[in-house]
């Protein structure tokens, strides 16, 4: 959700827009604890006794990028306040909580959610609180919150569906206009401690027409993924998720959550890929987590959604201006010619240097060409790092080595004006093969605060290139002649959200992709399934192969690189080899086994050169590729 929308759109309007992702803030209580307020005080009373601190917390979350901030009223019901000796301050505490949040939100055009937690004692028949008492307790607090001006009521950390139902019904009785979000608190098995299941939550959502439902608190990012994946089947429900930052550690008699923002945001990214529309944090999730989550929401999700929204209406080759007839794919490059006539093609990915000396890459390219490799594949700022640009490096390699290149072009760093300028320059320089990718968000690299552009994603980029191949720019202006790009796209057969990955792949093909390159494959069964699922698509697929260099390297890829999965049996094989050089050869052997087992079903291979070792990439390809005599001669 972009800032500024909240003053002109209602929260319900935004919920109805399936392309909108809403970012909530994080914890209040644990953040106050971190600021030095101990558990022997009532945190909600701070709305009156220390309003500056509460205001400071709200402002930090707003600065971090939250679209919605929650009032400091989670435990401000009559049952809990009476236990704290503060019953006579119930109205003042709740009104002050809304007032503080409202003052901060008004400056930033942010929504305010009235936070309401469980009563504190179970409701009959599980506990002593009768249904009538429960309704009275909730009505007293919620009426004050709504009257004071909250935009939303968020019901948090409920374990009993009956109590949650009473709270939802109370909100709807007081006001049918105020949206309500109902959260269940789950354990590691995906159910509440009282046995409430995600399916029962979905049933309640349909029964009461709840605006959004989901999960918060109790478990960390990892265990929260299970119920989210289960809820994906309820496609018409808006899902809200706010995990804890894992399990707290006791240090010097104080509790601290040690989950890093990077870990939290990686799982949040997976939530969003599983159709979560509202995301934020609970215990241990503080402004730094939300700040980094904002980048993920913008870069990984909103960038893609916005791109899809734009490219449907703006980036179309089939509109009123079809342009010129494109050059046949087989005539665009030698690599394209081989692939189109059915030859098994090969490329090796070599990472550009961090400095300005291309000597080692030139030497590696010469070695690869001498051993029959068709093309050098050059990444564009891999893992959001600053390296020599692939365009200039490709020009150098094609000039010095006379070897074709496949340049990656990512959407992260340029707007659509810059993209078109780059592509026209690349075409003028004679580069033909290009791999269109969305790109890693800056947070993954050395420059986490760098601005990510993402005017379009890979789908939109393919459409831009396709238009240029038809002699038109993005605005359908005639560019006098056609570019001759042979366009590839990436695809991940082991994506965490496989259905979305498959749908996006089909759209890439529809947009004009000429070939596809998979993410590194370590599990042949997963690639076979993917190939079965796309059997009707007439597009060459190159398998991505990554020779493992060591057990440590395998562990890193499996645990730290998003969307790469290495089967346990391969990890065990690498673990048994302790000698460094022997480990590299074992990695080559595994890569060759994978490639041989799949060669009959694919049209080519892209091998990553581990740590720049072109010789290891060639070992993977020995006996598999057939050099083209008309190309591999000086």
C-alpha positions, 0 to 999 in steps of 0.5 A: 500500500502506498502512503497517501492512500489512507486519506482518500480510500477506506480500508475496506476499499483497499481490502477489496483490491487483490493487488494491494499488500498492507503492512502493519507495525510490529510489537508494542509490549516487547518493544517497550520492554526493550526500551527499559519498561519492565513487566511489573508495570501496566503497559497500557497505562503508559498511554496516560503516564508516559505518552511521549514514549508511546508516541515515539514507538508509533512514529518509529513504526511509521518511519519504518514504513508501516501502513497501519499502526496499532493502538496500545490497548491490547490488554485494556479491557475491564477484566485485566485492568481491574486486576491491575487496579486500573478499572476506573481508568479504562475509558481514559486509557483506551481513548488516550491510546487512540488519540496518540496513534491518531496524532501520529497517523495523521501526519503520515496518512496512516491507518489506526487499528484498535488493538483488542486482545483476549479477556484473560480468562477462558469463556464458558464452557472452557472457563468461568466467563459467561458469554454474556459477560464476555460480550459486555467486556468487549462491548465496553472497550470496543465501543470506546475505541470506535468512538475515539476514531480507529479505522479498524479493529484488530482482534489479536492472539485468540486461542478460543474460537468461541471467544473470537466469535463473540468479539467479532460479533461485538464489533459488528453490533457496534458498527458495521462500517469498521473493518475487523481482522480476526487472528488466531494464535497457533502452536508449532502444529498449526492449531491453537492450544485449545485445538482451533484449526485454520479450517475452523477459522476459515469457516468462522470467517465465512459465517460472520463475513469477517473482513480479514482473518489470520494468525499472530503471536505464539510461534516464529516465522518458520512455524507460521508458514504451515497454517498460511500454506493451508489457508491458501486454498481459501482464495477469497479470504483476505489473510493477515499474518503477524508472527513472533520473532521466534523464541526469546532467550534469557540473558541477564534475567531479561528476555530478548528475541534474537531473530534477525530482520533478514530471517524474518523478512525472508519468511515474510516474503514466503507468506506474501507468495502464499497469497497473504495480503496483510503482514506485520509482526508480533512479539520481538518484531520491532521497527528495524524488522518492519523497515526491512519488510517494507523493502520486501513488500515493495521490491518482491511483491508490490513491484511484481504486482504493479508490473503485472497491472501495468503491463496488461494495459500498457505493454502490449504488442498486440494492440493498435500498433503491431509494428514491423515483422520481427526477425525470425528467432533462428536468425537473431544469433548463433546461439538462437540458430543452434537452439532453434534447429534442435541442437543441445546447447551449452552456456556457462555462467561467470560472475562479473568482477567486482573491480574494473579488470576483466582479464580473468573473465576473458581468460575463462571465456577463451577456455570455455570456447576452446572446450566447445561451450556455446555462450557465456552467461553474465549475471546482472548485479547477482545477490544485489551486489555492485559488479562490472555491468554485464552489458559492457563485459559482454561487449568486451568478451564478444570483441576479444574472444569472439564468443557469444554472450547471454546477458542478464538484464534485471528490473531492479535498477532502472525505470522503463525509460532507462531500460529502453535506452539500455536495450537500444544501446545493447542492440546497437553494440551487436548483443543479441541474447538476453535473459530477462529477470526481475532481480534480487531486492537491494536488501539481499546485498551490500546496499540494503537502503538502495532504492529498488525501482521495479517499474516492471518485472520480468514479464513486463520486461519481456513485453518491452523487448518484444515490442522493440523486436517489432520496431516499437518503443513502450509508447508505440513510437516507431523506432525505425527498425527492429531489434534482434533480441533472442529473449530468455526467461528464468523459471524455478521448478522448486519454487515455494509457491509452485502454482504462482511460479507456473502461472508467471512462467506461462505469462512470460511465454505469452509475452514473447520469451524464446527460451527458458533457463531454470534455477539450479536443479538438484532434484531431477524429480522436481524438474520432471514434474515441471516439464510434465506440467508445461508439456504443451508449451513449445519453448526450449528449456535449459537446465541450470546446473550448479556444481557444489564445491563443498558440504559447506557450500551446499549447506549455504545454498540450501539454507541461505539462498532463496528458492534453492532446495538440495535433497538430503541425500546430496547433502549427505554425499557432500558431507562425507567428503572432507578433502577440498579438491575431492569435494569439488570433484564430488560436486562435479559428479553429482552435477553430471549425474543430474544432467545425464538423467535429464538430458533427453528431456531438455534442450540445453544446459547452463552451468554455473562456474563455482568460484569462477572455476571454468575448468570445473564447469567444463568437467561437468560438460565433458562428453555431453556437448558437441562443439559446432565446427562453424563456431568453435574455430578461430 
